[in-house]
Amino acid sequence: MTGILAGKRLLITGVITDASIGFHVAKVAQEQGATVVLTGFGRLSLVERIAKRLPEEAPVIELDVTNQEQLDSLADRVREHVDGIDGVMHSIGFAPQSTLGGGFLTAPWEDVATALHVSTYSYKSLAIAALPLMKSGGSIVGLTFDAAQAWPVYDWMGVAKAGLESANRYLARDLGKQGIRSNLVAAGPLRTMAAKSIPGFDQFEDTWVSRSPLGWDLLDPTPTAKACALLLSDWFPATTGEIVHVDGGLHAVGA
């Protein structure tokens, strides 16, 4: 099979429905020649059903990124399907309701800690868990929502994303010597389950649709997925610690 990911073996997280960005990354990756292994959290049977909607059904393994035992056993469980991996897609984020929708000043530390653990620290945790599988180097890609400014209603998730962007740079620093690149894609708003869980997130939508130089389709994750696939490929061999904006250009002109 030909394609920019021909022969690549990828571990892709964060697939919940076929609207998930992770699902579309897996789809594009398979179309570009990759072998894909998915991880799921919670309702694995749902993820397994969604996996059947890919061009080729992908195996699903359980992974709670806050569970150290599951992280420690990840490499062995992935090896049941592939003998190693060339790339990891981190598309995991969660914040309790108290930390969103105007709760910045009132959210308790316990809930903020959960948001930071799942949405920020897990980027490093997943990378380290996957490291034994990446003997020949490779690429780690994550998803952010431009954390250069304070957005309405995003609150502590915005702080978590700012931390993720910083963690990306440190991961790039520390894994570069092993030939592993770390980059993020900053996508515009998409109507995923994650977005729907944020009260008032639709406030972003009109701004993106009306002001993005290229326009913005809230229902089309494909441009974001293509950017992730490109970063997972060998076509950015000397790029690491970077944030690639896939937002119709809004970051360049402001809101």
Secondary structure, DSSP 8 states (H G I E B T S, - for coil): --STTTT-EEEE---SSTTSHHHHHHHHHHHTT-EEEEEE-S-HHHHHHHHTTSSS---EEE--TT-HHHHHTHHHHHTTT-S--SEEEE------GGGSSS-TTT--HHHHHHHHIIIIIHHHHHHHHHGGG-TT-EEEEEEE---SS--TTTHHHHHHHHHHHHHHHHHHHHHGGGTEEEEEEEE-----HHHHTSTTTTHHHHHHHHH-TT---TT--HHHHHHHHHHHTTS-TT--S-EEEESTTHHHH--
